[in-house]
Amino acid sequence: MYLSAITRPSVTPFALAWRRGWATAARLALVAALFVVVVAINVRAGFDLSTFTIRAALITIAVAFALSAVYGMVLRTGKHLARLVTVQLVLDQATWTVVVYLSGGIQSGATSFYGISCLLGAILAGFRGATTAAASAMGFYLLLVWGLTVGWISPPSDQPASVYRVTTEDLVYSVVVTSLMLIVVTLLAGNLSERLRIAGGALVKAEARANQAEREALLGRLAAALAHEIRNPLSSISGSVRILSSTPGMSEEDRTLCSIIEREAWRLDDLVTDMVNLAKPQKLDVRVLDVAAVAEDVCSLARHSGRGAGDVAVYYEGQRLLPVVADPGLVRQMLWNLVRNAVQASQAGDVVSVGVFLVEGEVVVEVVDRGTGITDDAKPLLFDAFFTTRSQGTGIGLAVVKRIVDEHGWSIEVLDNEPRGAIFRVNLGALSQDPLGTTPPKSKGGRWTLSPSA
């Protein structure tokens, strides 16, 4: 028995990278708008660059522009995007704190800008981003309040000191209001972002199902046409070749050519069968069956057909009498496709082994080959229709297997077989205690009742 784990590759968040680029552009636009406002206000007042507030505002805006340029360069590399979002949010809240300081300190209405960064954090990184923005804003604001209160931070020299002197009641009121604003915005924005994420995921799944249904409908029409237009001529060809190969006086070379023609005719017939099985909807006709006996029959058939009768050996290496609830025809089709795939992936002289085992109370089927194996990049796509790793493959057989597995509610995984090859492992669930050949009753949820193993 071959048991191991499979590692699934991570997915790069291209959509989030696009959102971060958009956010950087929006940040530049907002900074530019602030610059225009500062200039417009101070043009009326004579635009004296010697004042502390003007110089501090212009320096802050210049730093914000420079940081946005740095964000853009990092974004183009496509690396450290999560860290970039955190740095952006924290520095944005630091920028707004400077604006709050220059526009009245504790009593400034610029504290509302903190909420903008919280919304931006929710858009970029969900609830985590909103929380990061809110926590950094609260930290900077409390530090500013504490500094102004104890005299560690002096008011701007060009502004009235009376504006920055507040009573204890005003101080408590400003801190409470700002805190509540940050909490409310964070909760609302975070909740909305999570809802949008869930809805977006459901939309992607629905679109994938619609595309799959469209492909299956097209495949169904194509399969119906192929079944009619190809199978009848193939039957005539196969019958004629068999009669021709039995003709007395035919040379050995001619008999070899006839066997090649017959083998290729059977291969085309298998292709048509796979396409029909993949396209047409299946209604399960379940009963209790001995999956070990079915696997042995499939191995026996494989040893007398195709490469199994020639240069690839097929063996059954499993337990006996393992009853499960399943559709007998579909189980046979699933096993046949897995064995045929293993034989096709094998080289001359290789061995394909099929086993059915009881593992921790559940029935497990394993089809093992010693071929070239399957790369990590190919594993997630292996059961997609028309995806194949072989130059002469069609990518239909394993798609049929996946469909049968899904219809029964089972699971399948692809494992690496050391030193070479692959293992296809199907978990069929618990043993059934009902008599062979009977149909067990369905539960209230519409699933078949699987009796626990003894």
C-alpha positions in Angstrom: 0.0 0.0 0.0 1.4 3.4 -0.9 0.2 6.3 1.3 1.7 9.8 1.2 0.7 13.5 1.1 0.2 15.9 -1.8 1.2 19.5 -1.7 -1.0 22.0 -3.5 0.6 25.0 -5.0 -0.4 28.4 -3.8 -2.2 30.9 -5.9 -0.7 34.4 -6.7 -3.3 37.2 -5.9 -3.2 39.0 -9.2 -6.5 40.8 -8.5 -5.2 42.2 -5.2 -2.1 43.5 -7.0 -4.3 45.4 -9.4 -6.3 46.8 -6.4 -3.1 47.9 -4.8 -2.0 49.7 -8.0 -5.4 51.5 -8.1 -5.1 52.5 -4.4 -1.6 54.0 -5.1 -3.0 56.0 -7.9 -5.9 57.2 -5.7 -3.5 58.1 -3.0 -1.5 60.3 -5.4 -4.7 62.0 -6.5 -5.7 62.8 -3.0 -2.3 64.1 -2.1 -2.4 66.3 -5.2 -5.8 67.6 -4.1 -4.4 68.5 -0.7 -1.5 70.3 -2.3 -4.0 72.4 -4.4 -6.0 73.2 -1.3 -3.0 74.3 0.7 -1.8 76.5 -2.2 -5.2 78.0 -2.7 -5.7 78.9 0.9 -2.3 80.4 1.3 -2.4 82.4 -1.9 -5.1 84.5 -0.3 -3.0 84.9 2.8 0.1 86.0 0.7 1.6 82.5 0.5 4.5 83.1 2.9 6.8 80.0 2.8 8.5 81.2 6.0 5.5 80.1 8.1 5.8 76.8 9.9 2.4 75.4 8.9 3.0 76.0 5.1 6.5 74.5 5.2 5.3 71.5 7.2 2.3 71.0 4.9 4.5 71.2 1.8 7.1 68.8 3.2 4.4 66.3 4.2 2.9 66.4 0.7 6.3 66.0 -0.9 7.1 63.0 1.3 3.7 61.5 0.5 4.4 61.9 -3.3 7.9 60.3 -2.8 6.4 57.4 -0.8 3.8 56.8 -3.5 6.5 56.6 -6.1 8.3 54.0 -3.9 5.0 52.1 -3.6 4.7 52.0 -7.3 8.2 50.6 -7.9 7.7 47.9 -5.3 4.3 47.1 -6.8 5.9 46.6 -10.2 8.2 43.9 -8.8 5.2 41.9 -7.6 6.9 40.9 -4.4 6.1 41.6 -0.7 2.6 42.8 -1.6 1.1 42.0 1.8 3.9 43.9 3.6 3.5 46.8 1.2 -0.2 47.2 2.2 0.7 47.3 5.9 3.4 49.9 5.3 1.1 52.0 3.2 -1.7 52.0 5.7 0.6 52.8 8.7 2.4 55.7 6.8 -1.0 57.0 5.6 -2.2 57.3 9.1 1.0 59.0 10.1 0.4 61.5 7.3 -3.1 62.2 8.5 -1.8 62.7 12.0 0.5 65.5 10.7 -2.5 67.0 9.0 -4.5 66.8 12.2 -1.6 68.5 14.1 -1.4 71.3 11.6 -5.2 71.9 11.4 -6.1 72.4 15.1 -4.7 69.4 16.9 -7.2 67.6 19.2 -10.1 69.6 18.0 -9.3 69.2 14.3 -11.9 67.8 11.9 -9.2 66.2 9.8 -9.5 63.1 12.0 -12.1 61.9 9.5 -9.2 61.2 7.1 -8.4 58.2 9.4 -11.6 56.6 8.3 -10.6 56.9 4.6 -7.5 54.8 5.3 -9.6 52.3 7.2 -11.9 51.9 4.2 -8.9 51.6 1.9 -7.4 48.9 4.2 -10.7 46.9 4.0 -10.6 47.1 0.2 -7.0 46.0 0.0 -6.8 43.3 2.7 -10.2 42.8 4.1 -10.9 43.0 7.9 -7.2 42.6 8.7 -6.4 45.7 6.6 -9.1 47.8 8.2 -8.0 46.7 11.7 -4.4 47.5 10.9 -5.4 51.0 9.7 -7.6 51.6 12.7 -5.0 50.5 15.2 -2.2 52.6 13.7 -4.5 55.6 13.5 -5.5 55.3 17.2 -1.9 54.9 18.2 -0.7 58.0 16.3 -3.7 60.1 17.5 -3.3 59.1 21.2 0.4 59.9 20.9 -0.4 63.3 19.5 -3.0 64.0 22.2 -0.6 62.9 24.9 2.3 65.0 23.4 0.1 68.2 23.2 -1.3 67.7 26.7 1.9 67.2 28.5 3.8 69.8 26.5 6.1 67.3 24.7 4.7 68.6 21.4 4.4 72.4 20.9 1.6 73.9 18.8 2.6 75.3 15.4 4.5 78.6 16.0 2.4 80.5 13.5 -1.0 79.5 14.9 -2.8 80.7 18.0 -1.9 78.7 21.0 -5.4 79.0 22.4 -6.7 76.7 19.6 -4.5 73.9 21.0 -5.5 74.4 24.6 -8.6 72.3 25.5 -10.4 71.4 28.7 -10.4 67.9 30.1 -14.0 67.4 29.0 -13.1 68.4 25.4 -10.1 66.1 25.5 -12.1 63.1 26.6 -14.9 64.0 24.1 -12.5 64.2 21.2 -10.7 60.9 22.1 -14.0 59.0 22.6 -15.6 60.3 19.3 -12.4 59.5 17.3 -12.3 56.0 18.9 -15.9 55.3 18.1 -15.5 56.6 14.6 -12.6 54.3 14.0 -14.4 51.3 15.5 -17.6 51.8 13.6 -15.8 52.4 10.2 -13.6 49.4 10.8 -16.5 47.0 11.7 -18.6 48.2 8.8 -15.8 48.3 6.2 -14.4 44.9 7.4 -17.9 43.3 7.4 -18.7 44.7 3.9 -15.3 43.5 2.5 -15.9 40.0 3.9 -19.4 39.9 2.4 -18.0 41.0 -1.0 -15.3 38.4 -0.8 -17.8 35.6 -0.1 -20.1 36.9 -2.8 -17.2 37.2 -5.3 -16.1 33.6 -4.5 -19.7 32.4 -5.0 -19.9 34.3 -8.3 -16.6 32.8 -9.5 -17.9 29.3 -8.7 -21.2 29.9 -10.4 -19.5 31.2 -13.5 -17.2 28.1 -13.5 -20.3 25.8 -13.2 -22.0 27.7 -16.1 -18.9 27.4 -18.2 -18.6 23.7 -17.3 -22.2 23.1 -18.2 -21.7 24.9 -21.5 -18.7 22.8 -22.3 -20.5 19.6 -21.4 -23.5 20.5 -23.6 -21.2 21.1 -26.5 -19.3 17.9 -25.8 -22.6 16.0 -25.6 -23.6 17.1 -29.0 -20.2 16.2 -30.4 -20.2 12.9 -28.6 -23.6 11.9 -30.0 -22.4 12.7 -33.5 -19.1 10.8 -33.0 -20.9 7.8 -31.6 -23.0 7.5 -34.7 -20.5 8.4 -37.3 -17.5 6.5 -36.0 -18.6 3.5 -34.1 -20.4 1.8 -37.0 -17.4 2.1 -39.4 -15.1 1.0 -36.5 -17.1 -2.2 -36.0 -16.9 -2.9 -39.7 -13.2 -2.3 -39.8 -12.5 -4.5 -36.7 -14.6 -7.3 -38.1 -13.0 -7.2 -41.5 -9.5 -7.1 -40.0 -10.2 -10.1 -37.8 -11.5 -12.1 -40.8 -8.5 -10.9 -42.9 -6.0 -11.9 -40.2 -7.4 -15.5 -40.1 -6.9 -16.0 -43.8 -4.6 -18.9 -44.6 -1.3 -18.0 -46.2 -1.1 -14.5 -44.7 2.5 -13.6 -43.8 3.5 -12.8 -40.2 4.2 -9.2 -41.2 0.7 -8.8 -42.6 -0.8 -10.3 -39.4 1.2 -7.7 -37.4 -0.2 -4.9 -39.5 -3.7 -6.3 -39.0 -3.2 -6.4 -35.2 -2.0 -2.8 -35.3 -5.2 -1.8 -37.2 -7.4 -3.6 -34.8 -5.7 -2.1 -31.7 -6.1 1.4 -33.1 -9.7 0.7 -33.9 -10.3 -0.3 -30.3 -8.4 2.9 -29.1 -10.8 5.0 -31.2 -13.8 3.2 -29.7 -12.5 3.8 -26.2 -12.2 7.5 -27.1 -15.8 7.7 -28.2 -16.9 5.8 -25.1 -15.1 8.3 -22.9 -16.6 11.3 -24.6 -20.1 9.9 -24.3 -19.6 9.0 -20.6 -18.2 12.5 -19.9 -21.0 14.3 -21.7 -24.2 12.5 -20.8 -25.7 12.9 -17.4 -25.6 9.8 -15.2 -28.3 8.7 -12.9 -26.8 6.5 -10.2 -28.1 3.0 -9.8 -26.5 2.0 -6.5 -26.3 -1.3 -4.8 -23.9 -3.0 -2.5 -21.0 -4.5 -4.4 -17.7 -6.1 -3.7 -15.3 -3.5 -5.1 -12.3 -5.8 -4.6 -14.0 -8.4 -7.0 -14.7 -5.6 -9.5 -11.0 -4.5 -9.4 -9.8 -8.1 -10.0 -12.1 -8.4 -13.0 -10.8 -5.1 -14.4 -7.2 -6.3 -13.9 -8.0 -9.5 -15.7 -9.5 -7.7 -18.6 -6.6 -5.3 -18.8 -4.1 -8.2 -19.0 -5.8 -9.4 -22.2 -6.2 -6.1 -24.0 -3.9 -3.4 -25.4 -0.4 -3.1 -23.9 -1.6 -5.1 -20.9 -1.4 -8.1 -23.1 2.0 -7.2 -24.3 4.8 -5.2 -22.6 3.0 -3.9 -19.4 2.0 -6.3 -16.6 -1.2 -5.6 -14.6 -1.6 -7.2 -11.2 -4.1 -7.0 -8.4 -2.5 -6.7 -4.9 -5.3 -6.0 -2.4 -7.7 -7.5 0.1 -10.8 -9.5 -0.7 -14.5 -9.0 0.0 -14.8 -5.2 0.6 -18.5 -4.3 0.1 -19.4 -0.6 -0.6 -22.5 1.2 -1.8 -22.0 2.4 -5.4 -23.1 2.1 -9.0 -21.5 -1.1 -10.3 -21.2 0.1 -13.9 -19.7 3.4 -13.0 -17.2 1.8 -10.5 -16.1 -0.6 -13.3 -15.7 2.4 -15.7 -13.7 4.4 -13.1 -11.3 1.5 -12.4 -10.9 0.7 -16.1 -10.0 4.3 -16.9 -7.5 4.5 -14.0 -5.9 1.2 -15.1 -5.8 2.3 -18.7 -4.2 5.6 -17.8 -1.6 3.8 -15.7 -0.8 1.4 -18.6 -0.5 4.3 -21.0 1.9 6.2 -18.7 4.1 3.1 -18.3 7.1 2.0 -20.3 7.8 -1.4 -21.7 8.5 -3.9 -18.9 6.8 -1.8 -16.2 4.2 -3.1 -13.8 0.9 -1.6 -12.9 -0.6 -2.7 -9.6 -4.2 -2.3 -8.4 -5.2 -2.6 -4.8 -8.3 -2.2 -2.6 -7.6 -1.9 1.1 -9.4 -1.1 4.3 -7.6 1.9 5.9 -8.9 3.1 9.3 -12.3 1.8 8.6 -12.6 3.2 5.0 -12.2 1.5 1.7 -9.4 2.8 -0.4 -8.6 2.0 -4.0 -5.0 2.6 -5.3 -3.8 2.3 -8.9 0.0 2.5 -9.0 2.3 2.9 -12.0 6.1 3.2 -12.5 5.9 5.7 -15.3 7.5 9.2 -15.5 5.3 10.6 -12.8 3.3 13.8 -12.7 4.7 17.3 -12.0 3.3 19.5 -9.2 2.1 22.0 -11.8 0.1 19.4 -13.6 -1.6 17.8 -10.6 -4.3 20.5 -10.0 -5.3 20.3 -13.7 -5.1 16.6 -14.1 -8.9 15.9 -13.9 -9.9 18.8 -16.2 -11.5 17.8 -19.4 -9.1 17.8 -22.4 -6.0 18.4 -20.2 -3.3 15.8 -20.8 0.4 15.4 -20.2 0.9 13.0 -23.0 1.5 13.9 -26.7 -1.2 11.4 -27.8 -3.6 11.8 -24.9 -7.1 13.3 -25.1 -7.6 14.3 -21.5 -11.0 12.7 -21.2 -10.5 9.5 -19.3 -9.4 11.1 -16.0 -12.2 13.7 -16.4 -14.7 10.8 -16.5 -13.0 9.4 -13.4 -13.4 12.7 -11.5 -17.1 12.9 -12.5 -17.8 9.4 -11.2 -16.0 10.2 -8.0 -17.9 13.4 -7.5 -21.3 11.8 -8.3 -20.7 9.3 -5.5 -19.4 11.8 -3.0 -16.0 10.2 -2.8 -12.5 11.8 -2.9 -9.5 11.3 -5.2 -5.9 12.4 -4.9 -2.7 12.0 -6.9 0.4 10.9 -5.0 4.0 10.5 -6.0 5.3 7.0 -6.2 8.9 6.7 -5.2 11.3 6.3 -7.0 9.2 7.0 -10.0 5.6 6.9 -11.1 2.3 8.0 -9.7 -0.5 6.7 -7.4 -4.2 7.5 -7.9 -5.9 7.0 -4.6 -9.7 7.0 -4.3 -11.5 6.9 -0.9 -14.8 5.1 -1.2 -16.0 5.7 2.4 -17.0 3.1 5.0 -17.7 -0.6 4.5 -21.4 -1.6 4.1 -22.9 -4.3 6.3 -25.9 -4.8 3.9 -26.0 -8.0 1.8 -24.3 -7.9 -1.6 -26.6 -6.9 -4.4 -29.1 -5.1 -2.3 -30.0 -1.4 -2.4 -29.6 0.3 1.0 -32.2 2.9 2.0 -31.5 6.6 1.6 -31.2 8.9 4.5 -33.3 12.0 4.9 -30.7 14.1 3.1 -30.9 11.9 0.0 -27.6 10.1 0.6 -27.2 6.4 0.9 -26.8 5.0 4.4 -23.3 3.6 4.9 -23.1 1.1 7.7 -20.0 1.4 9.9 -17.3 -1.2 9.4 -17.3 -4.1 11.8 
